[in-house]
């Protein structure tokens, strides 16, 4: 629960910032080669890692590719960024912010420069990054938007802050953190939420990046452990992946990922047994395996059957790491493998 991300998160931030202090790209690659739907992409030893090195990663964004580089943005001071040419070796780039946008403290009093759980997607001929602002133990939160026509690994990226997207003020509302963006043709949707009232979905106007209409609660509620949604589409179904359990406790973290599907991005999402995710349903697709402890914050790389999670490395004192996962499909239901 984001309400529990206190001392553990502070330690994480220290490690993130201690490690980091963002080739030019103007448009995203049209297709990133992936494994065809319906096949098992790759199954690895549960102790062998795809991602190498010691770069810390928590709440990773969707990995996006532009030019020769992949980029991922994570929780931390000023939104840290790392880049890679091969999804294996990652290097720290320049963080998104150099100062805190002035609008934030009006919605989240006491907010400092530590942002949570960004996500990024290409639409309206620009990169759109949604980011979370909150404080520990509070449902007073906001999701903001910054945009750029080009992502650079260096300080050359110019991010334009577009202000507040959604906000929350009480535990009876969907907590305005953990955005997940789905671009579905000409339509854009945002799933978000953490504990409290559950997971919400709202439609986004592509030209502005802002919501239109009302949000629909599609999972969780009653302060149950639901957070870090990931909304994707495969075939004729929309899939809602959500984390259950608790993060941020190193080797004692209990995060695991469940899924439900629907013919609408607004649900109802049901699991393999037909149980609605608002009624406690959810088919488990990834949980602790060997040194991969508490996997969470799933996303899928657009145009592929690859994605990413963070996990707590049992071989490295439970420090949070980035790892690549692989989607496989059978009878309209996903499986995830390392």
Beta strands, then each sheet from edge to edge (+ up, - down):
strand 1: 64-66
strand 2: 69-73
strand 3: 76-77
strand 4: 81-84
strand 5: 91-92
strand 6: 114-123
strand 7: 126-133
strand 8: 141-148
strand 9: 160-168
strand 10: 180-184
strand 11: 187-192
strand 12: 199-205
strand 13: 210-219
strand 14: 227-234
strand 15: 237-244
strand 16: 256-262
strand 17: 283-286
strand 18: 292-300
strand 19: 306-313
strand 20: 319-330
strand 21: 333-337
sheet 1: 1+ 2- 4+ 5-
sheet 2: 3+ 6- 7+ 8- 9+
sheet 3: 10+ 11- 12+ 13-
sheet 4: 14+ 15- 16+ 17-
sheet 5: 18+ 19- 20+ 21-
end
